Amino acid sequence: MGVTIGLAVASSKEVDEMASKREKLRMRLEAEKERLLTELSQTNIVERENLGYGNHMADDATEVFEQAKDLALRQNLERLLEQVEDALERFEMGTYGLCERCGKEIDPARLKALPYATLCLSCQQRRESR
């Protein structure tokens, strides 16, 4: 006996394989969340007062550049963490792997490459072409 998925009937072996792949993706997301949290905890942005009032303009410019770079890296890590947490939440709600725009299933290869993807490839391409 099989399980109906969409219009296709999947055998219990196929259902088990799909569940195993989804569980591997969930574990990858959990590991990525831990990695991002660790990186964020190790990132410290030192704010220096009176930038621009030092003896050497080049030294001040270097410090401003480094501070801006560190801030941008931290913001990127925070955005990635938010996307990973959203994907884990979709797992809990049972909507992981479904396109947020059209509701179709996201290609497993896309999820393997980008486990926190929220759009199928065609919806992502439409979004980027605007």
C-alpha positions as CSV (number, residue, x, y, z in Angstrom):
1,M,0.0,0.0,0.0
2,G,1.3,3.5,-0.8
3,V,0.9,7.0,0.4
4,T,-0.7,9.6,-1.9
5,I,1.6,12.7,-2.3
6,G,0.0,15.2,-4.6
7,L,-1.3,13.1,-7.5
8,A,1.5,10.5,-7.2
9,V,1.4,7.4,-5.0
10,A,4.6,6.8,-3.1
11,S,5.6,3.5,-1.6
12,S,6.4,3.4,2.1
13,K,10.1,3.0,1.2
14,E,9.9,6.3,-0.8
15,V,8.1,8.0,2.1
16,D,10.8,6.8,4.5
17,E,13.6,8.1,2.1
18,M,11.9,11.5,1.9
19,A,11.5,11.7,5.6
20,S,15.2,10.8,6.0
21,K,16.2,13.5,3.6
22,R,14.1,16.0,5.4
23,E,15.5,15.0,8.8
24,K,19.0,15.4,7.4
25,L,18.1,18.9,6.2
26,R,16.7,19.7,9.6
27,M,19.9,18.5,11.3
28,R,21.9,20.7,8.9
29,L,19.8,23.7,9.8
30,E,20.3,22.9,13.5
31,A,24.1,22.7,13.0
32,E,24.1,25.9,11.0
33,K,22.1,27.7,13.7
34,E,24.7,26.6,16.3
35,R,27.6,27.7,14.1
36,L,26.0,31.1,13.5
37,L,25.3,31.5,17.3
38,T,28.9,30.6,18.0
39,E,30.3,33.1,15.4
40,L,28.0,35.8,16.7
41,S,29.1,35.3,20.2
42,Q,32.8,35.6,19.1
43,T,32.1,38.7,17.1
44,N,32.8,41.8,19.0
45,I,32.5,45.3,17.5
46,V,34.6,47.7,19.4
47,E,33.1,51.2,19.3
48,R,35.7,53.9,19.6
49,E,34.7,57.3,20.6
50,N,36.2,60.4,18.9
51,L,37.0,58.7,15.6
52,G,38.5,61.3,13.4
53,Y,40.2,63.2,16.2
54,G,43.4,61.1,16.3
55,N,46.9,62.2,15.2
56,H,46.8,60.3,11.9
57,M,43.9,60.5,9.5
58,A,45.0,57.2,7.8
59,D,44.8,55.4,11.2
60,D,41.4,56.8,11.9
61,A,40.2,55.8,8.4
62,T,41.5,52.3,8.9
63,E,39.7,52.0,12.2
64,V,36.4,53.3,10.7
65,F,36.7,50.9,7.8
66,E,37.4,47.9,10.1
67,Q,34.5,48.9,12.4
68,A,32.1,49.2,9.4
69,K,33.3,45.9,8.0
70,D,32.8,44.1,11.3
71,L,29.3,45.6,11.6
72,A,28.4,44.4,8.1
73,L,29.7,40.9,8.8
74,R,27.7,40.8,12.1
75,Q,24.5,42.0,10.3
76,N,25.0,39.3,7.7
77,L,25.4,36.6,10.4
78,E,22.2,37.9,12.1
79,R,20.3,37.8,8.8
80,L,21.4,34.2,8.1
81,L,20.5,33.2,11.6
82,E,17.0,34.6,11.2
83,Q,16.6,32.7,7.9
84,V,17.7,29.5,9.5
85,E,15.4,30.0,12.5
86,D,12.5,30.7,10.1
87,A,13.3,27.5,8.2
88,L,13.3,25.5,11.5
89,E,10.0,27.1,12.4
90,R,8.5,26.0,9.0
91,F,9.7,22.5,9.9
92,E,7.6,22.7,13.1
93,M,4.6,24.0,11.3
94,G,4.9,21.4,8.5
95,T,5.4,23.9,5.7
96,Y,9.1,23.4,5.2
97,G,10.0,22.8,1.6
98,L,6.9,24.6,0.3
99,C,7.2,27.8,-1.7
100,E,5.9,30.8,0.2
101,R,4.6,32.4,-2.9
102,C,3.0,29.7,-5.0
103,G,2.7,26.8,-2.5
104,K,4.5,24.3,-4.7
105,E,7.2,22.0,-3.4
106,I,10.7,23.5,-3.6
107,D,13.1,21.3,-5.5
108,P,15.0,19.0,-3.1
109,A,18.3,19.9,-4.9
110,R,17.6,23.6,-4.2
111,L,16.9,22.8,-0.5
112,K,20.1,20.7,-0.3
113,A,22.1,23.7,-1.7
114,L,20.2,26.4,0.3
115,P,18.3,24.7,3.2
116,Y,16.6,27.9,4.3
117,A,15.2,28.7,0.8
118,T,11.6,30.0,1.0
119,L,10.8,30.2,-2.7
120,C,10.9,27.7,-5.5
121,L,13.3,28.5,-8.3
122,S,10.8,30.0,-10.7
123,C,9.3,32.3,-8.0
124,Q,12.9,33.3,-7.0
125,Q,13.7,34.1,-10.6
126,R,10.6,36.2,-11.0
127,R,11.4,38.0,-7.7
128,E,14.9,38.8,-8.9
129,S,13.9,39.9,-12.4
130,R,11.8,42.8,-11.0
